[in-house]
Amino acid sequence: MGTIVMLPGACSTAWIFNEFRDHFEAAGWTVLTPGLRYHDQGPDQPPDPRLTQTGLADYLADLCSMIEDLDRPPVLLGHSMGGLLAQLLAARGLARAAILLTPAPPWGVLPSSENEIAAAMGLMSLGPIWDQTISAVFEIAAANSLNCLSPARQEEVFAQFVPESGRALYECLFWMFDLGRASYVNAVNVDCPLLAIAGGRDRVISPATVQKVADKYRDQATYLEFPDMGHMLLLEDGWRDVAQACGEWLAANGMD
C-alpha cells in the first residue's frame, strides 16, 4: 500500500478525516493527517495572532518539510483548500498521486457559479482580509458548505470549525491581485495521476470549477462527480461511496 497524507481545507483540522482515516487504515494504508499552521487553538479558543500573517506559502513549507522526511512521496488527499495545497505539492514532485476533493482552484481558474462569486464578494465586504483572521458564520456555512447535512449534523460539524487566515483566503479567492502568485501551479511540473471529485450540490466550489481544475492537467486527471453530494463529501451520508471510489481509482493506477 503506502502512505496517504490527508490535507484539510479552510477552517478545518484533522477531525474532518476521521471516517476517511479509519476507512483507508482498514484497507492497509498508513494515514497521516497533519494540521495547518496555527490551526490547533481549538474551536473555543481565540485565534493565534500569528495566523493573520500566515499564507499558503507557510502551509506549503510545513507540508513540504514533513513529506520530504518520508521514505518516498505519498498519495495526497486534499479537501477544498487542502486540494489546492495538494496541487502545489504535486508540482514540487512530492506526490505519487493526488486526490482532490472539491478542490480550491489554483491561480488563473475563474469561479464558475454565482455562489462562488457571492462568497468572494462577501469576504470583500470585510475590508483588508489579508491582514485578518476569518471565522466562519453558522448561517452562511449551513447554507453553503454544510447544505447537505441534517440541521443537527450541521451544528455538530460547525462546532469544530476554527478561524482561518484571511491572507490564505485572499490568495485563493483573489489570486488576480496577489503579486506573489501564491496559488500558482505549473501543470507541466505535475507528473502524477490526479483524481478530481466534485459534489453536484456543492455551493462552495461548483462542479464546473472542479472540471476546470481537472482540465488543467489534461490526460493526467480524472474527473468524477457525485450528483447528490455537497462540499462536505467527507462527512455526508454518501462518504463511503466517495472513499470507495478513491480506493478503486488508486488501485486502477497501481497504488494498491
MONOR-V200513 format. One record per backbone hydrogen bond with DSSP energy under -0.5 kcal/mol. NH is the residue of the N-H (numbers start at 0). CO is the residue of the C=O. If there is no record, write none. Layout:
<<NH CO> <NH CO>>
This chain:
<<3 29> <4 74> <5 3> <5 31> <6 4> <6 76> <7 5> <7 33> <11 8> <15 12> <16 13> <17 14> <20 16> <21 17> <22 18> <23 19> <24 20> <25 21> <26 22> <27 24> <28 23> <29 1> <30 28> <31 3> <38 35> <44 41> <50 47> <51 48> <52 49> <53 50> <57 54> <58 54> <59 55> <60 56> <61 57> <62 58> <63 59> <64 60> <65 61> <66 62> <67 63> <68 64> <68 65> <69 66> <73 93> <74 2> <75 96> <76 4> <77 98> <78 6> <79 100> <81 78> <82 79> <83 79> <84 80> <85 81> <86 82> <87 83> <88 84> <89 85> <90 86> <91 88> <92 89> <93 88> <95 73> <96 73> <97 192> <98 75> <99 97> <99 194> <100 77> <100 98> <101 99> <101 196> <103 79> <106 182> <108 105> <109 107> <116 112> <117 113> <118 114> <119 115> <120 116> <121 117> <122 118> <123 119> <124 120> <125 122> <126 123> <128 126> <130 127> <131 128> <133 163> <140 136> <141 137> <142 138> <143 139> <143 140> <145 140> <146 143> <148 145> <153 149> <154 150> <155 151> <156 152> <157 153> <158 154> <159 156> <160 157> <161 10> <163 133> <165 131> <166 131> <167 53> <168 164> <169 165> <170 166> <171 167> <172 168> <173 169> <174 171> <176 173> <177 174> <178 176> <180 177> <183 180> <186 184> <188 185> <189 186> <190 188> <192 95> <193 219> <194 97> <195 221> <196 99> <196 194> <197 223> <199 197> <199 225> <200 228> <201 198> <202 143> <209 205> <210 206> <211 207> <212 208> <213 209> <214 210> <215 211> <216 212> <216 213> <217 214> <219 216> <220 217> <221 193> <223 195> <225 197> <226 224> <228 225> <231 144> <232 230> <234 231> <235 231> <238 235> <240 237> <241 237> <242 238> <243 239> <244 240> <245 241> <246 242> <247 243> <248 244> <249 245> <250 246> <251 247> <252 248> <253 250> <254 249>>
